[in-house]
Amino acid sequence: MRIPPGVKQQDFESAVSQWQKHVGEEWIFTSEADADLYRDAYTPFRKEEEEIVPAAAVAPDTVEQVQAIMRIANRYRIPIYPVSTGRNLGYGGSAPVLSGSVVLDLKRMNRILEVNERNAYAMVEPGVSYFDLYRYIQERGYRLWIDAPAPGWGSLIGNSLDHGAGYTANPHRDHFDAHCGMEVVLANGDLVRTGMGALPGAQTWQQFKYGYGPTVDGLFAQSNFGVVTKMGFWLYPEPEAYFDATVSVPRFNDVIPLVDILANLIYSGVLNSNTIMGSPMRYSTLTNPTINELFLNSDKPEAVRALNQYAATNKLPFWDNRLKFYGPEAVIKAQWEYAKQKFAQIPDVSFQDGKLLRFPLPQEQIDRLTDKENIGVPSLEAFRDGARSPANPTPNIGHLGFSPVIPMTGEAVIESQRVIARALVDLGATPAFNTLPNSYHTRDFVILIGFSIMDDVDINKKSREVFRRLIKLAAEHGWGEYRTHTAFMDDVADIYSFNNHALRRLHETLKDAIDPNGILSAGRYGIWPKHLRKT
Ligand SMILES: Cc1cc2nc3c(=O)[nH]c(=O)nc-3n(C[C@H](O)[C@H](O)[C@H](O)COP(=O)(O)OP(=O)(O)OC[C@H]3O[C@@H](n4cnc5c(N)ncnc54)[C@H](O)[C@@H]3O)c2cc1C
């Protein structure tokens, strides 16, 4: 049995035996083999001593059990790390930040407490996955959509608490923004309901977010201030139709008006979906060293002229953008017509209609879709990309997600692509993927860069080094990550340093007040309890 750091063996044994009385012996996992199941499958420290190793795990079934576990942990100062379904792959999986913590596995708490079709919301426990909620809704024939991230096996609560995102319309795809009301167990075992949930017998817990007084929900996301045991989410009433289309522009600098018009359509509510920037020239920049060199020097007018010439000769639009529309068919057709009028200001712009889907969609048609996430259907198809195949006999084990947020402007698209591409060349790194910007949230772009985790210590070390350099480089340009892997939480917290780290100092003040013994998720998002701060 591993013992958590700073805890006496006798105290840990006492805590375990008290937990057993509340949760049942079979739901406490103290053998190394069992605890190892909670290691991060995508750890960048594979086969290295620094790999984070949980000491044990405990899996309660009820809120009362969570409260009892926390009270006992608080008494013996045992570090606890709650996860919902623990599938945060790319960002730390189910492993804690502090090695030797006990994972509080909430997977068994998988009750769908309410789905309200008339007011389009659900209230769920942490173990409810996107698949669970989707099935529940389908079985009852509710005309409601969920919004799922690419892997549908994660949980609504864990994903939203890490500021995860999906692919349908606003406000549903920004998963924390789509929540309404939560229930939280604090480190001392106290039970709090936020928003209208604080009113006994409240009728509007899942309908009015603010409740009364300060809104504290945000304190429980990307933090370590409580264990969330229930959360409400707004669902999307099944739209009448979906339509996607692509706008393409021929020249390098056309991305500036392209994104300006796009942003205006989004901010004014004409376009309510996330959009994905693309570049038909990208393949050439990745495979043709001359074109790549021109792209890396695209701050020089002669390089831009040569790139435009290459694109024109090869009949490649320089940029494109895929738009998605959701709503009544007549409305989305009108929205697309309006969008086309706006984009027509860009000389030589071209448009391509994509697919029009009307709902409900027959199952055979859903099965054939390769982008099910766009219509709120959870799947695991994301794992197909990069999987073992004759063309890819040695796939990577996983990836580390580097995800900086940049402004929604064409200038930022150009600058970020060039700066990051240049840094990757200089640092000798070839990530598994390096995307153009995606509008996960409403008013910004996110770039995703995935560094491969391999069965090779040197490659992983190099990826960590490059990752850390990129965090600093991005910060020098005013771009910060929206989320990060547990291995880099301190590095990213370091760049959010305004006024001598005033935000970190505020987080620490809150931590000391809410969790004075510092037992919850030590180190998460760079927030350490007092007794571990110096180290
Ligand atoms: C190929 C691939 C594609 C991906 N695509 C996406 C995507 O499209 N969108 C996206 O958002 N992510 C994506 N991810 C990342 C990740 O897989 C998902 O975000 C996943 O939903 C997170 O896992 P989870 O829901 O099990 O959360 P968990 O692992 O349960 O939770 C995440 C973290 O939140 C905290 N937490 C969780 N539950 C609680 C609780 N009840 N109380 C207090 N704290 C808690 C913990 O610190 C935990 O480590 C992708 C990953 C891969 C590998």
The ligand as an SDF file (V2000), in Angstrom:
LIG
                    3D

 53 58  0  0  0  0  0  0  0  0999 V2000
   -8.7680   12.4900  -29.1170 C   0  0  0  0  0  0  0  0  0  0  0  0
   -9.2760   13.4400  -28.0640 C   0  0  0  0  0  0  0  0  0  0  0  0
  -10.2080   14.4160  -28.4020 C   0  0  0  0  0  0  0  0  0  0  0  0
  -10.6590   15.3100  -27.4360 C   0  0  0  0  0  0  0  0  0  0  0  0
  -11.5970   16.2390  -27.7950 N   0  0  0  0  0  0  0  0  0  0  0  0
  -12.0840   17.0910  -26.8670 C   0  0  0  0  0  0  0  0  0  0  0  0
  -13.1000   18.0280  -27.2110 C   0  0  0  0  0  0  0  0  0  0  0  0
  -13.5860   18.0630  -28.3310 O   0  0  0  0  0  0  0  0  0  0  0  0
  -13.5080   18.8940  -26.2500 N   0  0  0  0  0  0  0  0  0  0  0  0
  -13.0330   18.8480  -24.9790 C   0  0  0  0  0  0  0  0  0  0  0  0
  -13.4560   19.6380  -24.1380 O   0  0  0  0  0  0  0  0  0  0  0  0
  -12.0940   17.9490  -24.6230 N   0  0  0  0  0  0  0  0  0  0  0  0
  -11.6100   17.0640  -25.5120 C   0  0  0  0  0  0  0  0  0  0  0  0
  -10.6670   16.1370  -25.1360 N   0  0  0  0  0  0  0  0  0  0  0  0
  -10.1460   16.1410  -23.7500 C   0  0  0  0  0  0  0  0  0  0  0  0
  -10.9140   15.1940  -22.7760 C   0  0  0  0  0  0  0  0  0  0  0  0
  -10.9110   13.8850  -23.2510 O   0  0  0  0  0  0  0  0  0  0  0  0
  -12.3480   15.6200  -22.4950 C   0  0  0  0  0  0  0  0  0  0  0  0
  -12.3990   16.9780  -22.1070 O   0  0  0  0  0  0  0  0  0  0  0  0
  -13.0320   14.7720  -21.4130 C   0  0  0  0  0  0  0  0  0  0  0  0
  -14.4260   14.9820  -21.4370 O   0  0  0  0  0  0  0  0  0  0  0  0
  -12.5340   15.0800  -19.9980 C   0  0  0  0  0  0  0  0  0  0  0  0
  -12.6770   13.9500  -19.2270 O   0  0  0  0  0  0  0  0  0  0  0  0
  -13.8270   13.7480  -18.1330 P   0  0  0  0  0  0  0  0  0  0  0  0
  -15.0920   14.3150  -18.6710 O   0  0  0  0  0  0  0  0  0  0  0  0
  -13.7900   12.3450  -17.7260 O   0  0  0  0  0  0  0  0  0  0  0  0
  -13.3350   14.7260  -16.9560 O   0  0  0  0  0  0  0  0  0  0  0  0
  -12.5970   14.2970  -15.6200 P   0  0  0  0  0  0  0  0  0  0  0  0
  -11.3090   13.6720  -15.9660 O   0  0  0  0  0  0  0  0  0  0  0  0
  -13.5100   13.5660  -14.7350 O   0  0  0  0  0  0  0  0  0  0  0  0
  -12.4030   15.7470  -14.9850 O   0  0  0  0  0  0  0  0  0  0  0  0
  -11.4280   16.6590  -15.4210 C   0  0  0  0  0  0  0  0  0  0  0  0
  -10.8310   17.3410  -14.1930 C   0  0  0  0  0  0  0  0  0  0  0  0
  -11.8010   18.1910  -13.5810 O   0  0  0  0  0  0  0  0  0  0  0  0
  -11.7570   18.0760  -12.1480 C   0  0  0  0  0  0  0  0  0  0  0  0
  -13.0160   17.4700  -11.6920 N   0  0  0  0  0  0  0  0  0  0  0  0
  -13.7080   16.5270  -12.3660 C   0  0  0  0  0  0  0  0  0  0  0  0
  -14.8250   16.2200  -11.7030 N   0  0  0  0  0  0  0  0  0  0  0  0
  -14.8270   16.9490  -10.5910 C   0  0  0  0  0  0  0  0  0  0  0  0
  -15.7550   17.0850   -9.5310 C   0  0  0  0  0  0  0  0  0  0  0  0
  -16.9040   16.3990   -9.5390 N   0  0  0  0  0  0  0  0  0  0  0  0
  -15.4790   17.9440   -8.5250 N   0  0  0  0  0  0  0  0  0  0  0  0
  -14.3440   18.6650   -8.5570 C   0  0  0  0  0  0  0  0  0  0  0  0
  -13.4390   18.5960   -9.5540 N   0  0  0  0  0  0  0  0  0  0  0  0
  -13.6740   17.7460  -10.5710 C   0  0  0  0  0  0  0  0  0  0  0  0
  -10.5990   17.1790  -11.8170 C   0  0  0  0  0  0  0  0  0  0  0  0
   -9.4900   17.9770  -11.5150 O   0  0  0  0  0  0  0  0  0  0  0  0
  -10.3930   16.3750  -13.0990 C   0  0  0  0  0  0  0  0  0  0  0  0
   -9.0520   15.9860  -13.2720 O   0  0  0  0  0  0  0  0  0  0  0  0
  -10.1790   15.2310  -26.0930 C   0  0  0  0  0  0  0  0  0  0  0  0
   -9.2330   14.2500  -25.7690 C   0  0  0  0  0  0  0  0  0  0  0  0
   -8.7910   13.3590  -26.7420 C   0  0  0  0  0  0  0  0  0  0  0  0
   -7.7960   12.3170  -26.3350 C   0  0  0  0  0  0  0  0  0  0  0  0
  1  2  1  0
  2  3  1  0
  2 52  2  0
  3  4  2  0
  4  5  1  0
  4 50  1  0
  5  6  2  0
  6  7  1  0
  6 13  1  0
  7  8  2  0
  7  9  1  0
  9 10  1  0
 10 11  2  0
 10 12  1  0
 12 13  2  0
 13 14  1  0
 14 15  1  0
 14 50  1  0
 15 16  1  0
 16 17  1  0
 16 18  1  0
 18 19  1  0
 18 20  1  0
 20 21  1  0
 20 22  1  0
 22 23  1  0
 23 24  1  0
 24 25  2  0
 24 26  1  0
 24 27  1  0
 27 28  1  0
 28 29  2  0
 28 30  1  0
 28 31  1  0
 31 32  1  0
 32 33  1  0
 33 34  1  0
 33 48  1  0
 34 35  1  0
 35 36  1  0
 35 46  1  0
 36 37  1  0
 36 45  1  0
 37 38  2  0
 38 39  1  0
 39 40  1  0
 39 45  2  0
 40 41  1  0
 40 42  2  0
 42 43  1  0
 43 44  2  0
 44 45  1  0
 46 47  1  0
 46 48  1  0
 48 49  1  0
 50 51  2  0
 51 52  1  0
 52 53  1  0
M  END
$$$$
